[in-house]
Amino acid sequence: MTAIESASILILATDGYERSELRVPLEELKKRGAEVKIASIKSGEIKSWDKKDWGDTVPVDLEAKNVKAEEFDALVLPGGQINPDLLRVNEDAVRVVRDFVRSGKPVAAICHGPWLLVEADALRGRKATSYHSIRTDIRNAGASWKDEAVVVDNGIITSRSPDDLPQFVDKIVEEVREGPHDRRAA
């Protein structure tokens, strides 16, 4: 069990992340006392996509190639169409997801973020949700897709869209408190 006030949480993203899906978890988890770091496939800053155009940026704390899952209590994967599509073809990013899944620690993906769980083969035999346009991808990866705000299966948290962010963040906090889960590896 890890109290959110002493938790260390990693957000994995790159250019084109959906602004609210990174900013809300980042700000809310920090507000609740967690230390939150941003990892990416590049150093410097990454730029958001905000509704219909490029948005603001966030600084990158560490590159994906240097991430060690044992140094964190949970992983958050924001969506947007661009961000997870770029990450799922990057070996370092997919390794980070696989390492967290193997560790049993909570992994939370929202909107198109579950594409990374698909690439890491982490959804087979699980219940999950996502943005509706990728539900077939989720099903083809072996998951039972649910049209619900948040779906949790053994510490793997999935959510549909920015509308579900309050429930998504609450579930991340709950799963961090529960601690690692005994689950099969990706």
C-alpha positions as CSV (number, residue, x, y, z in Angstrom):
1,M,0.0,0.0,0.0
2,T,1.3,3.4,-0.9
3,A,-0.4,6.6,0.2
4,I,-0.8,9.1,-2.6
5,E,1.1,11.7,-0.5
6,S,4.2,9.6,-0.8
7,A,3.6,8.2,-4.3
8,S,5.9,8.7,-7.3
9,I,3.9,8.7,-10.5
10,L,5.2,8.7,-14.1
11,I,3.4,10.2,-17.1
12,L,4.6,8.9,-20.5
13,A,3.9,11.2,-23.4
14,T,5.2,13.0,-26.5
15,D,4.2,15.7,-28.8
16,G,0.5,15.7,-29.6
17,Y,-0.8,14.5,-26.3
18,E,-4.3,15.7,-25.5
19,R,-3.7,18.7,-23.3
20,S,-6.4,18.0,-20.6
21,E,-5.4,14.3,-20.4
22,L,-1.9,15.1,-19.3
23,R,-2.6,18.4,-17.4
24,V,-5.5,17.2,-15.3
25,P,-3.7,14.1,-13.9
26,L,-0.5,16.0,-13.5
27,E,-2.1,18.8,-11.5
28,E,-4.6,16.7,-9.6
29,L,-2.1,14.1,-8.5
30,K,0.4,16.8,-7.4
31,K,-2.4,18.6,-5.6
32,R,-3.1,15.3,-3.7
33,G,0.6,15.1,-2.7
34,A,2.1,12.8,-5.3
35,E,5.5,13.5,-7.0
36,V,4.7,13.4,-10.7
37,K,7.4,13.2,-13.5
38,I,7.0,13.4,-17.3
39,A,8.9,10.9,-19.5
40,S,9.1,11.1,-23.2
41,I,11.0,9.7,-26.2
42,K,12.9,13.0,-26.5
43,S,14.4,15.5,-24.1
44,G,13.4,19.2,-23.7
45,E,9.7,19.9,-23.9
46,I,6.7,18.3,-25.5
47,K,3.8,20.1,-27.0
48,S,0.1,19.4,-26.5
49,W,-2.8,19.2,-28.9
50,D,-5.6,21.4,-27.5
51,K,-8.9,20.7,-29.3
52,K,-8.1,21.9,-32.9
53,D,-4.5,23.2,-32.7
54,W,-1.2,22.9,-30.9
55,G,-1.3,24.0,-27.3
56,D,1.2,24.6,-24.5
57,T,4.2,22.6,-23.6
58,V,5.5,20.7,-20.5
59,P,9.1,20.0,-19.6
60,V,10.3,16.4,-19.9
61,D,12.0,15.1,-16.7
62,L,13.5,12.0,-18.2
63,E,13.7,10.1,-21.5
64,A,11.9,6.8,-21.8
65,K,15.1,5.0,-22.5
66,N,16.2,5.9,-18.9
67,V,12.9,4.9,-17.1
68,K,13.1,2.3,-14.4
69,A,9.7,1.1,-13.3
70,E,11.0,0.2,-9.8
71,E,11.4,4.0,-9.2
72,F,7.7,4.7,-9.6
73,D,4.4,3.6,-8.1
74,A,2.2,4.0,-11.2
75,L,2.2,4.9,-14.9
76,V,-0.2,7.3,-16.6
77,L,-0.7,7.2,-20.4
78,P,-2.6,10.3,-21.8
79,G,-4.3,10.1,-25.1
80,G,-4.8,12.3,-28.1
81,Q,-4.4,10.7,-31.5
82,I,-0.9,11.8,-32.3
83,N,0.8,11.0,-28.9
84,P,0.1,7.3,-28.5
85,D,0.5,6.6,-32.2
86,L,4.1,8.0,-32.0
87,L,4.8,6.2,-28.7
88,R,3.5,2.8,-29.8
89,V,6.1,2.6,-32.5
90,N,9.0,3.5,-30.2
91,E,10.8,0.6,-28.6
92,D,11.7,2.5,-25.4
93,A,8.2,3.7,-24.8
94,V,6.7,0.2,-25.3
95,R,9.3,-1.3,-23.0
96,V,8.3,1.2,-20.3
97,V,4.7,0.1,-20.6
98,R,5.7,-3.6,-20.5
99,D,7.9,-3.1,-17.5
100,F,5.1,-1.4,-15.5
101,V,2.6,-4.2,-16.5
102,R,5.1,-6.9,-15.4
103,S,5.7,-5.0,-12.1
104,G,2.0,-5.2,-11.2
105,K,1.9,-1.5,-10.5
106,P,-1.1,0.5,-11.6
107,V,-1.1,1.5,-15.3
108,A,-3.7,4.1,-16.3
109,A,-4.5,4.9,-20.0
110,I,-7.2,7.3,-21.3
111,C,-8.7,8.0,-24.7
112,H,-6.3,6.7,-27.3
113,G,-3.7,5.9,-24.6
114,P,-4.8,2.2,-24.6
115,W,-3.1,1.9,-28.0
116,L,0.1,1.5,-25.9
117,L,-1.5,-1.3,-23.9
118,V,-2.4,-3.0,-27.2
119,E,1.2,-2.7,-28.4
120,A,2.5,-4.1,-25.1
121,D,0.0,-7.0,-25.4
122,A,-1.3,-6.1,-22.0
123,L,-5.1,-6.3,-22.7
124,R,-5.6,-9.9,-23.7
125,G,-8.3,-11.5,-21.5
126,R,-9.0,-8.2,-19.7
127,K,-11.9,-5.7,-19.5
128,A,-11.0,-2.2,-20.9
129,T,-12.4,0.9,-22.3
130,S,-11.1,3.7,-24.6
131,Y,-12.2,6.4,-27.0
132,H,-14.9,4.8,-29.0
133,S,-13.0,5.1,-32.4
134,I,-10.4,2.5,-31.2
135,R,-12.8,0.0,-29.6
136,T,-12.2,-2.5,-32.4
137,D,-8.4,-2.2,-31.8
138,I,-9.1,-3.0,-28.1
139,R,-11.3,-6.0,-29.0
140,N,-8.8,-7.2,-31.6
141,A,-6.1,-7.1,-28.8
142,G,-8.2,-9.6,-26.9
143,A,-10.0,-7.3,-24.4
144,S,-13.7,-7.1,-23.6
145,W,-14.5,-3.5,-24.5
146,K,-16.9,-1.6,-22.2
147,D,-18.6,1.7,-22.8
148,E,-17.9,3.0,-19.2
149,A,-16.2,6.1,-17.8
150,V,-13.5,4.0,-16.1
151,V,-12.8,0.3,-16.3
152,V,-10.3,-1.4,-14.0
153,D,-8.9,-4.9,-14.4
154,N,-6.3,-6.0,-11.9
155,G,-4.7,-2.5,-11.6
156,I,-4.9,-1.7,-15.3
157,I,-7.1,1.4,-15.5
158,T,-8.7,2.6,-18.8
159,S,-10.9,5.5,-19.5
160,R,-12.8,6.9,-22.5
161,S,-12.2,10.7,-22.9
162,P,-11.6,14.0,-21.2
163,D,-15.2,14.0,-19.9
164,D,-14.1,11.1,-17.6
165,L,-11.0,12.7,-16.1
166,P,-12.4,13.2,-12.6
167,Q,-13.2,9.5,-12.3
168,F,-10.0,8.5,-14.0
169,V,-7.8,10.5,-11.5
170,D,-9.8,9.2,-8.5
171,K,-9.3,5.6,-9.7
172,I,-5.5,6.2,-10.1
173,V,-5.4,7.4,-6.5
174,E,-7.4,4.3,-5.3
175,E,-5.2,1.9,-7.3
176,V,-2.0,3.5,-6.0
177,R,-3.3,3.0,-2.5
178,E,-3.9,-0.7,-3.2
179,G,-0.4,-1.2,-4.4
180,P,1.0,-3.7,-6.9
181,H,-1.3,-6.4,-8.3
182,D,-0.4,-10.0,-9.0
183,R,-1.1,-10.2,-12.7
184,R,0.4,-11.9,-15.7
185,A,3.1,-10.0,-17.5
186,A,2.7,-8.4,-20.9
